[in-house]
Amino acid sequence: MLRDKRILLIVGGGIAAFKCLDLIRRLRERGAAVRCVLTESAAKFVTPLSLQALSEDRVYGDMFSLTDESEMGHIQLSRQADLLVVAPATANLLARMAGGMADDLAATVLLATDKPVLAAPAMNVRMWLHPATQANVGLLGARGTMFVGPNAGAMACNEHGPGRMAEPLEIVAAIESIFAGKLTAGPPQARLAGPDTIELPGTRSEGALTHRPLAGRKALVTSGPTREAIDPVRYISNHSSGKQGHAIARALAALGADVTLVSGPVAVADPPGVRVVRVESADQMLAACRDASPVDIAVCAAAVADWKVANTADAKLKKAPGAKPPAIDLVPNPDILATLSAPGPDRPALVIGFAAETENVVANAIAKRARKGCDWILANDVSPATGTFGGDDNTVHLVTTEGAEAWPPQSKDAVARELARRVAARFA
Ligand SMILES: Cc1cc2nc3c(=O)[nH]c(=O)nc-3n(C[C@H](O)[C@H](O)[C@H](O)COP(=O)(O)O)c2cc1C
């Protein structure tokens, strides 16, 4: 989606400027061209040389550079981009943008642009919550600036709360949403437009969240694949991306649940406001689920390998000339869904499993629900033609005691929000 898109990255002078290096890398590996403008303060946190090396382009900073003006010009800089991304957007830079200032190259380019602008604020929590910053952000949102983040969490200044810059992959996701036409302007309460309306992974000031029907409920979500080691360098795994499980964790947290996400190795960003436990094997995933228990809600969205290697080799298996390839004996992995569904004092009130099927999707899911003892199953067709594994969309059936209900094809985010809504209704 980002192939050949031109991003003008405006880097402000905040401690989070170092994250821009990863952001540039993530954008470039998706095919986007990135050109950077640094504020004078930003150059104290990250060197123009690093940005130049990663973007493979000139880095701009000086408004009165004769060479830059004759070669490019500050107006051209913004005109030649498809999108301007301000990251980190410091309190100072946001104030300058809101005030219509043009006192350095970054601010001038932002004032002169006719292109969409996405800002990723990053600052101390008090600076973020200050009425001046909130007013600036409100004004910018009303004028069309889009926002991603900030997230809540521990900050470099030893305080805790909203103000952390969104992670590079969250910024990439927001950029993709803009090019997909899904992200509309607005302050950090900005929403994805249309039927996919969701809250952005940003954080509002406390008290701003009003609809939290799962507040006080604990939820456990598993996501991603597992890796079963053959030897120290090889493993058996599957194509699960973690997108659906991570979206469910985010959707449950957005409704107020206290969520622990146990995730196999994935490339998607951690959902904000969610406790993430990273594991590799099915055994580790089960142990992490037990550590997180008891919970009210368990959603097993991970694609747990059915089998593991019976005798994992301690040293790398070597290829000997003329020798037969080694035989790999498999033994069953623990059944995490069945374990969590087993009757007992700690059984979650609601256990939801996933059935990834390539044929007889509904029939197999109905049988699986009965076999595992879980309450609901979301059944999805993962045959290669559907693009479900790794893709952004999903077509599912919800299987409960009442039967199977077909949901329309929709994004994984939309599936997650609908599931969270059903979970909230179940606990209402
Ligand atoms: C160590 C250090 C870290 C800073 N981190 C931030 C920050 O995260 N966010 C912010 O808004 N300002 C931060 N500041 C203050 C900005 O650097 C300062 O407001 C500067 O004028 C911003 O300039 P710019 O907006 O032109 O980049 C920090 C300052 C220092 C010395």
PDBQT file of the ligand as one rigid body, heavy atoms in Angstrom, charges set to zero:
ROOT
HETATM    1  C1  LIG A 501      16.451  16.116  27.119  1.00  0.00    +0.000 C 
HETATM    2  C2  LIG A 501      15.262  16.836  26.563  1.00  0.00    +0.000 A 
HETATM    3  C3  LIG A 501      14.168  16.112  26.151  1.00  0.00    +0.000 A 
HETATM    4  C4  LIG A 501      13.045  16.747  25.633  1.00  0.00    +0.000 A 
HETATM    5  N1  LIG A 501      11.978  15.989  25.251  1.00  0.00    +0.000 NA
HETATM    6  C5  LIG A 501      10.892  16.616  24.783  1.00  0.00    +0.000 A 
HETATM    7  C6  LIG A 501       9.758  15.844  24.388  1.00  0.00    +0.000 A 
HETATM    8  O1  LIG A 501       9.738  14.614  24.440  1.00  0.00    +0.000 OA
HETATM    9  N2  LIG A 501       8.670  16.500  23.923  1.00  0.00    +0.000 N 
HETATM   10  C7  LIG A 501       8.632  17.876  23.842  1.00  0.00    +0.000 A 
HETATM   11  O2  LIG A 501       7.586  18.394  23.448  1.00  0.00    +0.000 OA
HETATM   12  N3  LIG A 501       9.692  18.604  24.179  1.00  0.00    +0.000 NA
HETATM   13  C8  LIG A 501      10.823  18.026  24.658  1.00  0.00    +0.000 A 
HETATM   14  N4  LIG A 501      11.897  18.771  25.028  1.00  0.00    +0.000 N 
HETATM   15  C9  LIG A 501      11.849  20.233  24.840  1.00  0.00    +0.000 C 
HETATM   16  C10 LIG A 501      12.083  20.571  23.379  1.00  0.00    +0.000 C 
HETATM   17  O3  LIG A 501      13.324  20.077  22.949  1.00  0.00    +0.000 OA
HETATM   18  C11 LIG A 501      12.013  22.081  23.202  1.00  0.00    +0.000 C 
HETATM   19  O4  LIG A 501      10.697  22.529  23.482  1.00  0.00    +0.000 OA
HETATM   20  C12 LIG A 501      12.415  22.493  21.809  1.00  0.00    +0.000 C 
HETATM   21  O5  LIG A 501      12.297  23.887  21.721  1.00  0.00    +0.000 OA
HETATM   22  C13 LIG A 501      11.550  21.854  20.762  1.00  0.00    +0.000 C 
HETATM   23  O6  LIG A 501      11.880  22.362  19.523  1.00  0.00    +0.000 OA
HETATM   24  P1  LIG A 501      11.147  21.932  18.167  1.00  0.00    +0.000 P 
HETATM   25  O7  LIG A 501       9.701  21.836  18.484  1.00  0.00    +0.000 OA
HETATM   26  O8  LIG A 501      11.468  23.024  17.236  1.00  0.00    +0.000 OA
HETATM   27  O9  LIG A 501      11.733  20.655  17.739  1.00  0.00    +0.000 OA
HETATM   28  C14 LIG A 501      13.030  18.151  25.528  1.00  0.00    +0.000 A 
HETATM   29  C15 LIG A 501      14.164  18.885  25.912  1.00  0.00    +0.000 A 
HETATM   30  C16 LIG A 501      15.249  18.238  26.419  1.00  0.00    +0.000 A 
HETATM   31  C17 LIG A 501      16.458  19.056  26.821  1.00  0.00    +0.000 C 
ENDROOT
TORSDOF 0
